[in-house]
Amino acid sequence: MAEALMKKFYGQRAYVQSAGVKNDMEVDGFSIAVCAELGIELSRHRSRSFEEMQDQGDDLGQYDLIIALSPASQRAALELTKTYHLEVEYWPIIDPTAIGEGREAKLAAYRQARDQIRDRMITRFGPPRQD
């Protein structure tokens, strides 16, 4: 979700790659639905792990910043900074997967997470581009 928001808001101003602690993180329907509300297509998105990125030839040393959205991703990112000079920021975002009973409550939790990410991006990187 964060990568898609970043690309929507800032376009080509920065190269963005979504990575997770695990590479089996398929995007769920709730994330797809709340991003679609902002005109963001997320159904074909898939997060890769840091390990998978390296295996596919990504030079992690070429990145300037890792934004971790969970304690587990923060730990993995800090482990990477032992060998790469990368800045790591931790943005504590709620985990919407464990919140709410029923579709509307789940959607509300996912919207809250989406909006937390959006607000942190705007604070960190400035107003979104105007198309």
C-alpha positions as YAML, in Angstrom:
chain: A
units: angstrom
residues:
- id: 1
  name: MET
  ca: [0.00, 0.00, 0.00]
- id: 2
  name: ALA
  ca: [2.81, 2.42, 0.89]
- id: 3
  name: GLU
  ca: [4.62, 2.01, -2.43]
- id: 4
  name: ALA
  ca: [1.41, 2.62, -4.38]
- id: 5
  name: LEU
  ca: [0.59, 5.73, -2.35]
- id: 6
  name: MET
  ca: [4.11, 7.06, -2.82]
- id: 7
  name: LYS
  ca: [3.98, 6.57, -6.59]
- id: 8
  name: LYS
  ca: [0.52, 8.17, -6.79]
- id: 9
  name: PHE
  ca: [1.55, 11.20, -4.72]
- id: 10
  name: TYR
  ca: [5.11, 11.78, -5.94]
- id: 11
  name: GLY
  ca: [5.40, 10.07, -9.33]
- id: 12
  name: GLN
  ca: [8.95, 9.90, -10.64]
- id: 13
  name: ARG
  ca: [10.44, 12.20, -7.97]
- id: 14
  name: ALA
  ca: [11.85, 9.11, -6.24]
- id: 15
  name: TYR
  ca: [12.43, 5.45, -7.03]
- id: 16
  name: VAL
  ca: [10.27, 3.39, -4.69]
- id: 17
  name: GLN
  ca: [10.30, -0.35, -4.09]
- id: 18
  name: SER
  ca: [8.02, -2.18, -1.70]
- id: 19
  name: ALA
  ca: [9.78, -4.79, 0.41]
- id: 20
  name: GLY
  ca: [8.72, -6.88, 3.33]
- id: 21
  name: VAL
  ca: [10.25, -9.25, 5.78]
- id: 22
  name: LYS
  ca: [8.72, -12.13, 3.80]
- id: 23
  name: ASN
  ca: [8.15, -12.38, 0.06]
- id: 24
  name: ASP
  ca: [4.81, -14.16, 0.25]
- id: 25
  name: MET
  ca: [2.89, -11.02, 1.12]
- id: 26
  name: GLU
  ca: [0.07, -10.94, -1.42]
- id: 27
  name: VAL
  ca: [-2.10, -7.86, -1.24]
- id: 28
  name: ASP
  ca: [-5.46, -8.60, 0.31]
- id: 29
  name: GLY
  ca: [-8.85, -7.41, -0.87]
- id: 30
  name: PHE
  ca: [-9.26, -4.80, 1.84]
- id: 31
  name: SER
  ca: [-6.01, -3.06, 0.83]
- id: 32
  name: ILE
  ca: [-7.10, -3.19, -2.80]
- id: 33
  name: ALA
  ca: [-10.51, -1.68, -1.92]
- id: 34
  name: VAL
  ca: [-9.24, 1.24, 0.19]
- id: 35
  name: CYS
  ca: [-6.56, 2.14, -2.34]
- id: 36
  name: ALA
  ca: [-9.11, 2.03, -5.16]
- id: 37
  name: GLU
  ca: [-11.01, 4.74, -3.25]
- id: 38
  name: LEU
  ca: [-8.04, 7.01, -4.01]
- id: 39
  name: GLY
  ca: [-7.75, 5.87, -7.62]
- id: 40
  name: ILE
  ca: [-4.80, 3.57, -6.93]
- id: 41
  name: GLU
  ca: [-4.68, 0.16, -8.67]
- id: 42
  name: LEU
  ca: [-3.24, -2.37, -6.26]
- id: 43
  name: SER
  ca: [-4.58, -5.75, -7.39]
- id: 44
  name: ARG
  ca: [-1.38, -6.79, -9.24]
- id: 45
  name: HIS
  ca: [1.00, -5.51, -6.57]
- id: 46
  name: ARG
  ca: [3.24, -7.90, -4.64]
- id: 47
  name: SER
  ca: [5.83, -7.13, -2.00]
- id: 48
  name: ARG
  ca: [9.27, -8.71, -2.21]
- id: 49
  name: SER
  ca: [11.54, -9.54, 0.71]
- id: 50
  name: PHE
  ca: [14.91, -7.85, 1.15]
- id: 51
  name: GLU
  ca: [16.50, -11.23, 0.42]
- id: 52
  name: GLU
  ca: [14.51, -11.64, -2.78]
- id: 53
  name: MET
  ca: [15.52, -8.14, -3.88]
- id: 54
  name: GLN
  ca: [19.17, -9.04, -3.45]
- id: 55
  name: ASP
  ca: [18.71, -12.41, -5.19]
- id: 56
  name: GLN
  ca: [17.19, -10.60, -8.19]
- id: 57
  name: GLY
  ca: [20.16, -8.27, -8.44]
- id: 58
  name: ASP
  ca: [18.92, -5.16, -6.65]
- id: 59
  name: ASP
  ca: [21.83, -3.28, -5.10]
- id: 60
  name: LEU
  ca: [20.40, -2.25, -1.76]
- id: 61
  name: GLY
  ca: [23.30, 0.15, -1.36]
- id: 62
  name: GLN
  ca: [21.73, 2.32, -4.08]
- id: 63
  name: TYR
  ca: [18.76, 3.19, -1.86]
- id: 64
  name: ASP
  ca: [18.87, 6.18, 0.45]
- id: 65
  name: LEU
  ca: [16.04, 5.39, 2.82]
- id: 66
  name: ILE
  ca: [14.11, 2.45, 4.19]
- id: 67
  name: ILE
  ca: [10.80, 3.18, 5.82]
- id: 68
  name: ALA
  ca: [9.76, 0.35, 8.12]
- id: 69
  name: LEU
  ca: [6.07, 0.02, 8.91]
- id: 70
  name: SER
  ca: [6.33, -2.81, 11.44]
- id: 71
  name: PRO
  ca: [8.76, -3.77, 14.21]
- id: 72
  name: ALA
  ca: [9.81, -6.86, 12.22]
- id: 73
  name: SER
  ca: [10.62, -4.81, 9.12]
- id: 74
  name: GLN
  ca: [12.47, -2.29, 11.26]
- id: 75
  name: ARG
  ca: [14.67, -5.07, 12.68]
- id: 76
  name: ALA
  ca: [15.38, -6.41, 9.18]
- id: 77
  name: ALA
  ca: [16.18, -2.92, 7.89]
- id: 78
  name: LEU
  ca: [18.52, -2.21, 10.79]
- id: 79
  name: GLU
  ca: [20.28, -5.49, 10.07]
- id: 80
  name: LEU
  ca: [20.85, -4.30, 6.49]
- id: 81
  name: THR
  ca: [22.35, -1.04, 7.67]
- id: 82
  name: LYS
  ca: [25.24, -3.01, 9.13]
- id: 83
  name: THR
  ca: [26.54, -3.54, 5.60]
- id: 84
  name: TYR
  ca: [24.87, -0.69, 3.70]
- id: 85
  name: HIS
  ca: [24.76, 3.00, 4.54]
- id: 86
  name: LEU
  ca: [21.00, 3.41, 4.56]
- id: 87
  name: GLU
  ca: [18.82, 5.66, 6.63]
- id: 88
  name: VAL
  ca: [16.04, 3.77, 8.42]
- id: 89
  name: GLU
  ca: [12.85, 5.42, 9.63]
- id: 90
  name: TYR
  ca: [10.21, 3.57, 11.60]
- id: 91
  name: TRP
  ca: [6.63, 4.66, 11.04]
- id: 92
  name: PRO
  ca: [4.43, 2.81, 13.53]
- id: 93
  name: ILE
  ca: [1.32, 2.13, 11.48]
- id: 94
  name: ILE
  ca: [-1.59, 0.11, 12.86]
- id: 95
  name: ASP
  ca: [-1.91, -3.45, 11.62]
- id: 96
  name: PRO
  ca: [-5.42, -3.46, 10.15]
- id: 97
  name: THR
  ca: [-5.47, -7.23, 9.63]
- id: 98
  name: ALA
  ca: [-6.20, -7.81, 13.32]
- id: 99
  name: ILE
  ca: [-8.84, -5.10, 13.76]
- id: 100
  name: GLY
  ca: [-12.58, -5.19, 13.28]
- id: 101
  name: GLU
  ca: [-15.37, -7.69, 12.85]
- id: 102
  name: GLY
  ca: [-17.30, -7.59, 9.60]
- id: 103
  name: ARG
  ca: [-16.59, -5.93, 6.29]
- id: 104
  name: GLU
  ca: [-17.29, -2.31, 7.27]
- id: 105
  name: ALA
  ca: [-15.19, -2.49, 10.44]
- id: 106
  name: LYS
  ca: [-12.33, -4.05, 8.48]
- id: 107
  name: LEU
  ca: [-12.56, -1.40, 5.78]
- id: 108
  name: ALA
  ca: [-12.48, 1.31, 8.46]
- id: 109
  name: ALA
  ca: [-9.29, -0.19, 9.93]
- id: 110
  name: TYR
  ca: [-7.63, -0.39, 6.51]
- id: 111
  name: ARG
  ca: [-8.64, 3.19, 5.76]
- id: 112
  name: GLN
  ca: [-7.07, 4.26, 9.05]
- id: 113
  name: ALA
  ca: [-3.80, 2.50, 8.15]
- id: 114
  name: ARG
  ca: [-3.87, 3.97, 4.62]
- id: 115
  name: ASP
  ca: [-4.46, 7.45, 6.00]
- id: 116
  name: GLN
  ca: [-1.69, 7.08, 8.58]
- id: 117
  name: ILE
  ca: [0.75, 6.19, 5.80]
- id: 118
  name: ARG
  ca: [-0.52, 9.07, 3.63]
- id: 119
  name: ASP
  ca: [-0.17, 11.58, 6.48]
- id: 120
  name: ARG
  ca: [3.37, 10.41, 7.31]
- id: 121
  name: MET
  ca: [4.37, 10.71, 3.64]
- id: 122
  name: ILE
  ca: [3.05, 14.25, 3.39]
- id: 123
  name: THR
  ca: [4.84, 15.21, 6.62]
- id: 124
  name: ARG
  ca: [8.10, 13.65, 5.44]
- id: 125
  name: PHE
  ca: [8.09, 14.42, 1.71]
- id: 126
  name: GLY
  ca: [5.78, 17.41, 1.33]
- id: 127
  name: PRO
  ca: [2.51, 17.90, -0.53]
- id: 128
  name: PRO
  ca: [1.63, 15.44, -3.30]
- id: 129
  name: ARG
  ca: [2.23, 16.45, -6.90]
- id: 130
  name: GLN
  ca: [-0.60, 18.19, -8.69]
- id: 131
  name: ASP
  ca: [-1.61, 16.56, -11.99]
...
